[in-house]
Amino acid sequence: LCHIRGEIFHMSDTLNQALKQVQANILLSTTQAGTGHVTSSLSAAHIMTALFFTNFKFNQNDPHDLRNDRLIFSKGHASPLYFSLYRACGLITQDELMTFRKFGSRIEGHPSSAFPFCECLTGSLGQGVSIAVGEAIALKKQGSNARVYCLLGDSELAEGSCYEAFNSAVYNNLDNLIYIVDFNRLGQRGVTQLEHNTELLSKRLASFGLEVFKLENGNNLNECLNTLHYLEFSTSAKPKVIIAKTRKGYGVSFLDDQEGFHGKALNKEDCNKALKELGSVDMKAIFQTLQLEREELSKTNLPFKRQYPDDNKKTFQSFVWQSSLANLSTRQAYGAYLDSLVHKNPSLMVLDAEMSNSTYTDIVSKNHPANFLEMFIAEQNMISVATGLAKLRYVPFCSTFAAFLSRAYDQIRMAQYADCCLNIAGSHCGISIGPDGPSQMALEDIAMFRSLHNSWIFYPCDSVSTCKIIDLMAQRSFKEAGINYLRLTRDKGQDVYTNEQIFKVGGSNLLTQWQDITVLTAGITVFEALEVNKILPITVIDMYSIKPLDLDRLEEVSSKCKQVIVLEDHHQEGGLYEAIMATKKLQIPVYSMSVDKLPKSGSKEDVMRYCKIDKDGLLEMITRIY
Amino acid sequence: LCHIRGEIFHMSDTLNQALKQVQANILLSTTQAGTGHVTSSLSAAHIMTALFFTNFKFNQNDPHDLRNDRLIFSKGHASPLYFSLYRACGLITQDELMTFRKFGSRIEGHPSSAFPFCECLTGSLGQGVSIAVGEAIALKKQGSNARVYCLLGDSELAEGSCYEAFNSAVYNNLDNLIYIVDFNRLGQRGVTQLEHNTELLSKRLASFGLEVFKLENGNNLNECLNTLHYLEFSTSAKPKVIIAKTRKGYGVSFLDDQEGFHGKALNKEDCNKALKELGSVDMKAIFQTLQLEREELSKTNLPFKRQYPDDNKKTFQSFVWQSSLANLSTRQAYGAYLDSLVHKNPSLMVLDAEMSNSTYTDIVSKNHPANFLEMFIAEQNMISVATGLAKLRYVPFCSTFAAFLSRAYDQIRMAQYADCCLNIAGSHCGISIGPDGPSQMALEDIAMFRSLHNSWIFYPCDSVSTCKIIDLMAQRSFKEAGINYLRLTRDKGQDVYTNEQIFKVGGSNLLTQWQDITVLTAGITVFEALEVNKILPITVIDMYSIKPLDLDRLEEVSSKCKQVIVLEDHHQEGGLYEAIMATKKLQIPVYSMSVDKLPKSGSKEDVMRYCKIDKDGLLEMITRIY
């Protein structure tokens, strides 16, 4: 790639012009919007302009071209810089750039999927660092030589999830992943903990196994170009990081290295003062030259083997039921069934946070290692890596204990906005896990996932329903964006259903005759209700689809029964009872039975009895309301 | 402390006996329970026994003695080791130890507050590492010379939050904090990413600023004692870490360094085989000797200056309203009012995740730096540090953007079980923040906090209510355990109330005359409803206390009105509407107006109009149902 250096020297005047335009547009777009992060954009303007017009390659006509390098601004608040770069290469008009942060614009406050070349929404720091790992893995698996470039800030390095990502990048030998740290010394409210200690940061990042490139003056275009040039000669299998020592607000004298300007747009007067300092700026011509050169580059220098999992996109292969799946626990069924699905659907990727012998995804890791990613105990990174994979059209299934998914709630929350589909399984839910005690008991997970836009939640009680629901989740992944959550139980298995049973999104199953009292429940408590039914006839309905709910069924219950009990191994708030009450479909008395005290260690039976969500508790409630 | 070395040599036979007893009890307690983590306990038995009976000092008669060193098992699954140590010093009887993991026992699956010497529940990895930081800060602030010892695993080092904690420990110069890494090479399902690379791990931890002590054979009692001895000579202000290279299952030949035994108790036969390998074990005599020696130590070697914030415990000083607080935004009121409270209540600690110029806690940082902790952008660590502070009787108030509290949901979840009180403020909630876009918009925060046991949630609309509610939260902190959440808005302030208004936990305020249609709302949408009331008379009720709810008020609404609209800047699921519906108090039609589509960047007005939670949307709804 030596010719790039040739280009660089040839281009350096033009690049200087591009830089000036980018700097000017950072100022103009934010002042026009009256909001935005000027200084955080200016600090990284040099290195990112240099990168964007040299090493970074992409097909300007097709954001989905697999040969495209990917650009992720994990410090998403540098959006004025991000959009100014795409303005400079002609993909955004000057008029559109001036709609920055206006309602309905593609040029949002943080780069988002509204702009087609954006990989996904960032703005919650640290997450782009992990999404980049997912995309780099996906590109390698697809045989693309493309790279992922990810810009992050130094304040951002306080987020622990960054170090999860670095570990993961190194473990997966992602030599196609290049991080750029905009090391500008200042955070939102003052000096960062690292200050400007390049030496310490270098040692730290090297100790995670990254190949470190130090860029002592990140606000000098030639030094930036040199570092990017050296990068091309790296032959190590390590992911790389450029530590670019920069100054926040560089390029405008009264912003340069000053505190107190984070996230503030200049008023018109100050903006004009700043623009004057930049001198004359060519607002049009620059990109045209560069665009042409770039297209030449992309034609000649990208050997490429197409292996897009997209090929499976419309042909999801459902697995056929096998008797070996009968009477497995729901978590065993999860691993075993995924293993079969992966066999027929190579775009499925199974991720697990060092729990694969508990979630039974170790079956996949043994039989289909290429479709399994060991994520170690780093749940945040697991979810964002899955987002990265999904953005490049893999179908991720992530698993760990349901309780520990709370560790990644911010990442899951952000996945709402990523315009892709994630499948997430939480095993060992509820108090029924028993001896391990409260730290391992998920009692908030349904609330967590229900509160997300466009989420589906399933809570199967047996092996048959688990397998059939996984099918529903996988099918959605091939069609639309959304977050699918599967709640799994630790307890041993016992099939309620035969393979003929139909399961659907927004479905439920009547498990008994109709009686005056109906118990609406799901998962492990289905068995408690069925036990009670042996003593005292009640209607038991398996509400396996918690979101969306079976509204027709609720109307049916309302017309056929006199009283309803909602029984669940979850806190009341945000759980099945509240979901049902929100529908306003039940016109008869409804009672809630849920976990309403702090649980303890103990046997499953003891703990369920203590919290009164077992058969005895249910019987007591029925006797009371009868 | 040189005499300790003298003691060591004197004690080494006894220590050997203690170690044997600890090893035996790890086996016995787990086999008896039929569950538990044998191998993860055995690996750390040597270093922890050595520590427990030499450097570690505490008053066996009083877990609350401020002179006590603190012992945190962040790898909480090594609970068999933890409890066996306390067994060896006589604080647990042999009989009680055999109730491990039984329902009702103090000897729970993971060490928990049920056992009085336990700092707090662990079991979600990485969190003890941060709680230790909080306790070390608290001890220093209180003038105690005591230390915090924290055991963590190598698998655990995959959790990013560990690195947040290390940063925080170094930033706060916690030379009284000693981490011990049980570097046993094996995780739950196989080899860890670090394998046994002591060199790499040393470099990594040193690069965060920790003083590293390498212990090459952590399963050799003498080497353990030597390392602990050297530790005593450290004069640096750095937090310390011992990297103890160990073998999982060490001490039992068929478990030693073997995969496949994580979290598995031995059956009786294997247990007997293992015990035989240990040879003769004295199950009684050991601790008596050691206990005596320890008491001597604690009497002679702990200079101590008592400055317990406990002194404020029952005398919370509420602040008097000042006109300077009038018409502040709720977030401004938060900072300004806390500043006044801190002045009168020195046990208040204000923590902020590098957002203090947005949450206005920078006022506290300037005026009362001793009561302010800069936590940088590391929300997970912030919450667990707050837990540590609260365990040593400080009253923490944590703040950041509400959206980013989702980053710490696991830590907040675990705080339910920590038997202490946390105050958490989330600013910039909801879509009304506008231009920054969806990544910064908290739309799940009410659901998140509602679903916790014993949580309170407040959502004030103006400065007066914010200040008065902070009083309610602080008062609770001085009395009982719980999690208090305060939802704050970005928008400018406009007082609805005068200082005479009364606010209470589970209260609400009627802001208009009674009409047929009632709008139940809180926070920013109160103003939208009041605007509508100017055009079309409606009842507007400020439901500032979202949990607990004002049930009497709901009954009153039900009797006085014909229809109800619940209006909120939050997703419907888990929010105010569902909270209200769950009460079953409203016997009249109820309509929900909430954020039910993906928001975008834009002005506050544009985004609220788009999601139809503004006055126009409300007017449209009223016209429709009228």
Contacts between the chains, C-beta under 8 A, distances in Angstrom:
chain1	res1	chain2	res2	distance
A	33	B	435	6.8
A	35	B	435	4.6
A	35	B	436	7.8
A	36	B	435	7.7
A	76	B	439	6.6
A	101	B	435	4.2
A	101	B	437	7.8
A	101	B	601	5.1
A	101	B	602	7.4
A	102	B	601	7.6
A	102	B	602	6.4
A	102	B	603	7.9
A	102	B	606	8.0
A	103	B	600	6.4
A	103	B	601	7.0
A	103	B	602	2.8
A	103	B	603	6.4
A	103	B	606	3.6
A	103	B	607	6.6
A	103	B	610	6.8
A	104	B	600	7.0
A	104	B	602	7.1
A	104	B	606	7.9
A	105	B	601	7.1
A	108	B	437	4.9
A	108	B	600	6.4
A	108	B	601	4.0
A	109	B	435	5.0
A	109	B	436	4.5
A	109	B	437	3.6
A	109	B	440	7.6
A	109	B	601	4.0
A	110	B	436	6.9
A	110	B	437	5.1
A	110	B	439	5.2
A	110	B	440	7.7
A	110	B	601	7.8
A	112	B	437	6.5
A	112	B	438	7.3
A	112	B	600	8.0
A	112	B	601	7.7
A	114	B	600	7.3
A	121	B	437	7.4
A	121	B	438	6.4
A	121	B	439	5.5
A	122	B	439	6.6
A	123	B	436	7.1
A	123	B	437	6.5
A	123	B	438	7.8
A	123	B	439	2.8
A	123	B	440	5.9
A	124	B	403	6.8
A	124	B	404	6.3
A	124	B	407	7.1
A	124	B	439	5.2
A	124	B	440	7.9
A	125	B	377	5.6
A	126	B	160	7.9
A	126	B	377	8.0
A	155	B	354	6.3
A	155	B	376	7.0
A	155	B	377	5.4
A	156	B	377	6.5
A	158	B	164	6.6
A	158	B	167	6.3
A	158	B	354	7.2
A	158	B	376	3.9
A	158	B	377	4.5
A	158	B	378	4.6
A	159	B	160	7.1
A	159	B	164	7.3
A	159	B	377	5.6
A	159	B	378	6.2
A	159	B	407	7.8
A	160	B	126	7.9
A	160	B	159	7.0
A	160	B	160	2.7
A	160	B	161	4.5
A	160	B	162	6.8
A	160	B	163	4.9
A	160	B	164	4.2
A	160	B	378	6.4
A	160	B	380	6.2
A	160	B	381	7.3
A	161	B	160	4.5
A	162	B	160	6.8
A	163	B	160	5.0
A	163	B	163	4.5
A	164	B	158	6.7
A	164	B	159	7.3
A	164	B	160	4.2
A	167	B	158	6.3
A	167	B	193	6.0
A	171	B	193	5.4
A	187	B	354	5.2
A	187	B	376	7.2
A	187	B	377	7.2
A	188	B	354	5.4
A	188	B	355	6.3
A	188	B	357	6.6
A	188	B	358	7.3
A	189	B	354	6.0
A	189	B	355	7.1
A	189	B	356	5.1
A	189	B	357	4.5
A	189	B	362	6.3
A	192	B	376	7.1
A	193	B	167	5.9
A	193	B	171	5.4
A	193	B	376	5.7
A	200	B	207	6.5
A	200	B	209	7.8
A	203	B	203	7.0
A	203	B	206	7.8
A	203	B	207	4.4
A	204	B	204	7.3
A	204	B	207	3.8
A	204	B	208	6.6
A	206	B	203	7.8
A	206	B	207	8.0
A	207	B	200	6.5
A	207	B	203	4.4
A	207	B	204	3.8
A	207	B	206	7.9
A	207	B	207	4.9
A	208	B	204	6.7
A	209	B	200	7.8
A	262	B	357	7.7
A	354	B	155	6.3
A	354	B	158	7.2
A	354	B	187	5.2
A	354	B	188	5.4
A	354	B	189	6.0
A	355	B	188	6.3
A	355	B	189	7.1
A	356	B	189	5.1
A	357	B	188	6.6
A	357	B	189	4.5
A	357	B	262	7.7
A	358	B	188	7.3
A	362	B	189	6.3
A	376	B	155	7.1
A	376	B	158	4.0
A	376	B	187	7.2
A	376	B	192	7.2
A	376	B	193	5.7
A	377	B	125	5.6
A	377	B	126	8.0
A	377	B	155	5.4
A	377	B	156	6.5
A	377	B	158	4.5
A	377	B	159	5.6
A	377	B	187	7.3
A	378	B	158	4.6
A	378	B	159	6.2
A	378	B	160	6.4
A	380	B	160	6.2
A	381	B	160	7.3
A	403	B	124	6.8
A	403	B	410	7.8
A	403	B	413	7.5
A	404	B	124	6.3
A	404	B	410	6.7
A	406	B	409	4.4
A	406	B	410	4.2
A	406	B	413	5.1
A	407	B	124	7.1
A	407	B	159	7.8
A	407	B	409	7.4
A	407	B	410	4.0
A	409	B	406	4.4
A	409	B	407	7.5
A	409	B	409	4.1
A	409	B	410	7.6
A	409	B	444	7.9
A	409	B	448	7.2
A	410	B	403	7.8
A	410	B	404	6.7
A	410	B	406	4.2
A	410	B	407	4.0
A	410	B	409	7.6
A	413	B	403	7.5
A	413	B	406	5.1
A	413	B	444	6.1
A	414	B	439	6.3
A	416	B	438	7.7
A	416	B	598	7.0
A	417	B	438	5.0
A	417	B	439	6.8
A	417	B	598	6.6
A	435	B	33	6.9
A	435	B	35	4.6
A	435	B	36	7.7
A	435	B	101	4.3
A	435	B	109	5.0
A	436	B	35	7.9
A	436	B	109	4.5
A	436	B	110	6.9
A	436	B	123	7.1
A	437	B	101	7.8
A	437	B	108	4.9
A	437	B	109	3.6
A	437	B	110	5.1
A	437	B	112	6.5
A	437	B	121	7.4
A	437	B	123	6.5
A	438	B	112	7.3
A	438	B	121	6.4
A	438	B	123	7.7
A	438	B	416	7.8
A	438	B	417	5.0
A	439	B	76	6.6
A	439	B	110	5.2
A	439	B	121	5.5
A	439	B	122	6.6
A	439	B	123	2.8
A	439	B	124	5.2
A	439	B	414	6.3
A	439	B	417	6.8
A	440	B	109	7.6
A	440	B	110	7.7
A	440	B	123	5.9
A	440	B	124	7.8
A	443	B	451	7.5
A	443	B	453	7.9
A	444	B	409	7.9
A	444	B	413	6.1
A	444	B	448	7.5
A	444	B	451	4.2
A	444	B	452	6.7
A	447	B	447	5.2
A	447	B	448	7.3
A	447	B	450	7.2
A	447	B	451	3.8
A	447	B	573	7.7
A	447	B	574	5.2
A	448	B	409	7.2
A	448	B	444	7.5
A	448	B	447	7.3
A	448	B	448	6.9
A	448	B	451	7.4
A	450	B	447	7.2
A	450	B	573	4.2
A	450	B	574	6.3
A	451	B	443	7.5
A	451	B	444	4.2
A	451	B	447	3.8
A	451	B	448	7.4
A	451	B	571	5.1
A	451	B	573	4.4
A	451	B	574	4.4
A	451	B	575	7.7
A	452	B	444	6.7
A	452	B	571	7.6
A	452	B	573	8.0
A	453	B	443	7.9
A	453	B	571	6.8
A	453	B	596	8.0
A	453	B	597	7.4
A	453	B	598	5.7
A	454	B	598	7.9
A	547	B	573	7.8
A	571	B	451	5.1
A	571	B	452	7.6
A	571	B	453	6.8
A	572	B	582	6.8
A	573	B	447	7.7
A	573	B	450	4.2
A	573	B	451	4.4
A	573	B	547	7.8
A	573	B	574	6.8
A	573	B	579	7.4
A	573	B	582	7.5
A	574	B	447	5.1
A	574	B	450	6.3
A	574	B	451	4.4
A	574	B	573	6.8
A	574	B	574	4.1
A	574	B	578	7.3
A	575	B	451	7.7
A	577	B	582	6.8
A	578	B	574	7.3
A	578	B	578	4.6
A	578	B	579	7.9
A	578	B	581	7.0
A	578	B	582	5.1
A	579	B	573	7.4
A	579	B	578	7.9
A	581	B	578	7.1
A	581	B	581	4.4
A	581	B	582	5.5
A	581	B	584	7.5
A	582	B	572	6.8
A	582	B	573	7.5
A	582	B	577	6.8
A	582	B	578	5.1
A	582	B	581	5.4
A	582	B	592	7.4
A	584	B	581	7.5
A	584	B	590	7.1
A	590	B	584	7.1
A	592	B	582	7.4
A	596	B	453	8.0
A	597	B	453	7.4
A	598	B	416	7.0
A	598	B	417	6.7
A	598	B	453	5.7
A	598	B	454	7.9
A	600	B	103	6.4
A	600	B	104	7.0
A	600	B	108	6.4
A	600	B	112	7.9
A	600	B	114	7.2
A	601	B	101	5.1
A	601	B	102	7.6
A	601	B	103	7.0
A	601	B	105	7.1
A	601	B	108	4.0
A	601	B	109	4.0
A	601	B	110	7.8
A	601	B	112	7.7
A	602	B	101	7.3
A	602	B	102	6.4
A	602	B	103	2.8
A	602	B	104	7.1
A	603	B	102	7.9
A	603	B	103	6.4
A	606	B	103	3.6
A	606	B	104	8.0
A	607	B	103	6.6
A	610	B	103	6.9
